[in-house]
Amino acid sequence: MSDEIDFDEILGKYHSDPYEYVDIFAEHTGKVRFLTEEGSTVEAVSGEWKHIPGTPLLEITRERNPKQITSPTNGVIASVNSNLEGSFVEAGEKLMTIRHPLKKKEIIECILKEVLYVFPAPERAKYFFSLDIQSRIDKKSAKEVSVKPGDDIIIMSLMKRDTPVYYDGEAGVIHSVYFKPGVSVQQGAPLIGVCPVEKVPLIKKVITRVKADWDKNEVSTV
């Protein structure tokens, strides 16, 4: 992570395109049937207890067992691989993309992902912090918990087996946590963002600058 950040370039990018593009992939093999189309507005899971599912996006049928995939976010369907309608797809195949309008807080997180060391999920699985890390987070906060290469920081739960995940990035503090314990995470998705201790003032500068700039140049999509 560099000591110098071209704020104007980064902020200019988000002002010109204040969206996140969320790709939807086949969760398993099967025959796909799309339930929405390009240009449609979709909603994420909602309700006080998250009991209202998101907009149905597609259905994948395997061994006569259909499974519906719902939207993980709100936005508009930017593209659909409609040529796959009725076809047999493999797990991991890209099926559609949602254009999600970013709020200021989300833009800050997107920018931080560019300047933090992001530790990704090694497999599609559920994740938890190790007991030691969780205990330290409970006593302080994630931003006060330091990690270094080789630390056993996360437990990966896959097919009823729990496996320790060892950290292999830069030493620093856990600045951002991107996963929810026990919720399935796609392979390669970020789990945590780590900031070297000496870079913490730079991160604070990023947040302050983005908040000030976005308040000054507020756009309708944020």
C-alpha positions in Angstrom: 0.0 0.0 0.0 1.6 3.3 -1.1 1.9 6.3 1.2 0.6 8.4 -1.6 -2.9 8.0 -3.1 -4.2 9.8 -6.1 -7.5 10.9 -4.5 -8.6 12.9 -7.5 -8.3 9.9 -9.8 -10.0 7.4 -7.4 -12.8 9.8 -6.6 -13.3 10.8 -10.2 -13.8 7.1 -11.1 -16.6 6.8 -8.6 -18.2 10.1 -9.5 -18.4 9.0 -13.1 -19.6 5.5 -12.4 -21.0 5.3 -8.8 -22.0 1.6 -9.1 -20.8 -1.8 -8.1 -21.2 -4.6 -10.6 -22.3 -7.8 -8.9 -21.9 -11.0 -11.0 -24.3 -13.8 -10.3 -22.8 -17.3 -10.9 -24.4 -20.8 -11.0 -24.1 -22.3 -7.5 -24.2 -25.8 -8.8 -24.6 -27.7 -12.1 -28.0 -27.9 -13.6 -30.5 -26.6 -16.2 -31.0 -22.8 -15.9 -34.2 -20.8 -16.3 -34.1 -17.1 -16.0 -36.8 -15.3 -14.0 -35.9 -11.7 -14.8 -34.5 -9.8 -17.8 -32.0 -7.1 -18.6 -33.2 -3.7 -17.3 -35.3 -5.1 -14.5 -35.1 -3.6 -11.1 -34.3 -6.0 -8.3 -34.3 -5.9 -4.5 -32.1 -7.5 -1.9 -33.4 -9.5 1.1 -35.3 -7.3 3.5 -37.5 -7.2 6.6 -36.7 -6.7 10.2 -35.5 -10.3 10.5 -34.3 -10.5 6.9 -37.2 -12.8 6.3 -38.3 -11.4 3.0 -36.2 -12.9 0.2 -34.7 -10.9 -2.6 -36.1 -10.7 -6.1 -36.1 -14.1 -7.8 -33.3 -14.0 -10.5 -33.2 -17.5 -11.9 -33.8 -21.2 -11.2 -31.4 -24.1 -11.6 -32.8 -27.6 -11.8 -30.6 -30.6 -11.0 -32.0 -34.1 -10.8 -35.6 -32.7 -11.0 -34.9 -30.5 -8.0 -35.3 -26.8 -8.8 -33.4 -24.3 -6.7 -34.3 -20.6 -7.0 -31.5 -18.0 -6.7 -32.6 -14.6 -5.4 -30.9 -11.2 -5.6 -28.2 -10.5 -3.0 -28.4 -6.7 -3.6 -30.7 -4.0 -4.9 -30.2 -2.5 -8.3 -30.8 -3.1 -12.0 -30.0 -6.1 -14.1 -27.2 -4.9 -16.3 -26.7 -8.0 -18.4 -28.1 -11.6 -18.7 -26.4 -14.5 -20.5 -29.8 -15.3 -22.1 -28.2 -17.7 -24.6 -27.9 -20.1 -21.6 -31.7 -20.2 -21.1 -32.8 -23.9 -20.9 -29.2 -25.0 -21.1 -27.1 -27.2 -18.7 -24.6 -25.0 -16.9 -21.6 -25.9 -14.7 -21.1 -24.6 -11.2 -19.3 -21.2 -11.2 -20.6 -20.2 -14.7 -21.5 -16.4 -14.9 -25.2 -16.0 -15.6 -26.0 -12.3 -15.1 -24.7 -9.0 -13.6 -26.5 -6.6 -11.3 -25.6 -2.9 -11.3 -25.9 -1.7 -7.7 -25.9 2.0 -6.9 -23.3 2.7 -4.2 -24.0 4.8 -1.1 -21.2 6.9 0.4 -20.4 4.3 3.0 -20.1 1.6 0.3 -17.9 3.8 -1.8 -15.5 4.2 1.1 -15.4 0.5 1.5 -14.7 0.0 -2.2 -11.8 2.5 -2.0 -10.5 0.9 1.1 -10.4 -2.5 -0.7 -7.9 -0.8 -3.1 -5.6 0.4 -0.4 -5.9 -2.3 2.3 -4.4 -5.8 2.1 -7.5 -7.9 1.3 -7.4 -11.5 2.4 -9.7 -13.6 0.2 -11.8 -16.7 0.9 -9.8 -19.8 -0.3 -13.0 -21.8 -1.0 -16.8 -21.3 -1.3 -17.7 -22.0 2.4 -18.9 -20.5 5.7 -16.3 -18.7 7.8 -15.8 -17.8 11.4 -13.0 -16.1 13.3 -10.8 -18.4 15.3 -11.6 -18.5 19.1 -8.5 -16.5 19.9 -9.2 -13.7 17.4 -13.0 -13.6 18.2 -12.1 -13.3 21.9 -9.8 -10.4 21.2 -12.4 -8.7 19.0 -15.0 -9.1 21.8 -12.7 -7.4 24.3 -11.6 -4.6 22.0 -12.7 -4.1 18.4 -11.5 -5.6 15.1 -9.5 -2.4 14.4 -7.4 -3.0 17.6 -6.6 -6.7 16.8 -3.3 -7.2 15.1 -2.4 -10.2 12.8 0.8 -11.4 11.2 1.7 -14.0 8.5 1.2 -17.5 9.8 -1.5 -16.6 12.4 -4.5 -19.0 12.6 -7.2 -16.3 12.3 -10.2 -17.8 10.6 -12.0 -21.1 10.6 -13.4 -22.4 7.3 -16.5 -24.6 7.6 -17.0 -26.8 4.5 -19.0 -30.0 4.2 -19.3 -30.3 8.0 -15.6 -30.0 8.5 -13.9 -27.1 10.2 -10.4 -26.2 8.9 -8.1 -23.4 10.2 -7.1 -20.7 7.6 -3.7 -19.2 8.2 -3.1 -15.6 7.3 -0.4 -15.0 4.7 -0.6 -11.2 4.1 0.9 -8.1 5.5 1.2 -7.7 9.3 -1.3 -5.1 10.7 -4.6 -4.5 12.3 -8.0 -5.9 11.0 -9.5 -2.7 9.7 -12.5 -4.1 7.8 -14.4 -7.4 8.1 -16.4 -8.4 4.9 -18.0 -11.6 6.0 -20.7 -12.6 8.4 -20.1 -15.6 10.6 -21.8 -18.7 9.3 -22.9 -17.1 6.0 -21.6 -18.7 2.8 -18.9 -16.7 1.0 -17.9 -17.2 -2.6 -14.4 -18.4 -3.4 -12.1 -15.4 -3.8 -14.5 -12.9 -2.1 -12.8 -10.7 0.5 -12.8 -11.9 4.2 -10.9 -9.1 5.9 -8.9 -6.0 5.0 -5.7 -5.5 7.0 -3.9 -2.2 7.5 -0.2 -2.0 8.6 -0.1 0.0 11.9 2.0 2.8 10.4 -0.6 3.2 7.6 -3.6 3.8 9.9 -3.3 7.6 9.6 -3.4 7.2 5.8 -6.6 5.2 6.0 -8.2 7.9 8.2 -7.2 10.4 5.6 -8.9 8.4 2.9 -12.2 8.2 4.9 -12.1 11.9 5.8 -11.4 12.9 2.2 -14.1 10.8 0.7 -16.8 12.0 3.2 -15.9 15.6 2.6 -15.8 15.2 -1.2 -19.0 13.3 -1.4 -20.9 15.7 0.8 -19.7 18.5 -1.4 -20.5 16.8 -4.7 -23.5 14.7 -3.8 -25.1 12.8 -6.7 -28.6 11.5 -7.0 -27.4 7.8 -7.1 -25.7 7.9 -3.7 
